[in-house]
Amino acid sequence: MRLADHVVQRGDRKIELSARELTLLKVLMREPGRVFTRTELCERVWEREHEHDTKLVEVFIVRLRRRLGSPQLIQTRRHVGYTIAAPASDTR
């Protein structure tokens, strides 16, 4: 997966994302395998205090999963938060 501007590219397929969707995806991708709490994601993606609504994170995670066409890529850790699958190591 490659990120450029507001477009994610998976293979030959380009997926346009909103600025917030892209920011959320970048936060998750910077530390694959790390579980982020909803509050942490709110603080990193929606910087203003009054916008720290953890339900908003859930909405954007659902959107990202749909747009990426790979629901298993972003994983839910029940009662904790979200993580993005770490890339498989290349054994060639």
N, C-alpha and C positions, 0 to 999 in steps of 0.2 A: 504494500500500500504506500503510495506517495502522496504527500500533501504539497499543494502549491496554490497560492492565492486562496480562493474559497472553493477550490475543486480538489476532491480526493480522487485518486486514480487507483483502481484495483484491476490489474491486468490491462485490458484494452478499454475497459468501461470507466467513463468519467462521471463523477457524482458531485453535483453542486450542493454546497452546504451554506447555511446562514453563518454569520460571523460567530454567533454563540455556539452553534453546533461544532464549528471548526475549532474554536477555543477549547471546548469540552473534550473533543477527540484528541487534540494536541496534549492536553493535560494527562489524559489516560495513556497516550502513546509514549510520553517521555519516560514513564516508569512502568513498563509492562510487567504484569504479575503483582504489582503493588495494589492493595485494596485501599481505595479512597472512600472516606465516609461521605455521606450526602452533604454534611456541613462543610467539609474540606472543599468539595467540588463547588459549592455555592460561593465560598470565599475566593476561589481561584477564577471562577468564570463570571460571577456576578459580584463585582467588587463593592458595590454600595450596600451598606448595612441593611437598609429596608428591603432589599431584594433577596435576602437570605431565606427563601422559601424552599424547603427540601422537596416539596412536591414538584416544583419546577424542574429539579434535577431529573426526577422520574420521567416527566413528560419528554424532556430532551433526550434521555437515554432511549426511550421508545422510538422517537423520531430517527435517531442515529441508526438504531438497529434496522429499521425499515429501509432507510436510504442506502445503507451499506449492503443490504441484502444478505446479511450474515448475522443472524440473531445471536449465535454462539460466540461471536467475537468479543462482545462486551458482556461480561458475566456478572450476575448478581450474587453477592455474598449476603445471604439472608441476615437481617438485623445488623449488618455492618455497613455495606456500601457496594461499590462497583470496582471492577478491575477489567483490564483488557488482556486478552490471552497473549502470553509471551510467544514470540515467533519460535517456530520449531528450529532447532539447530540443523545446519546443513551438514550432512554426513558424507557428501561426495568427495 
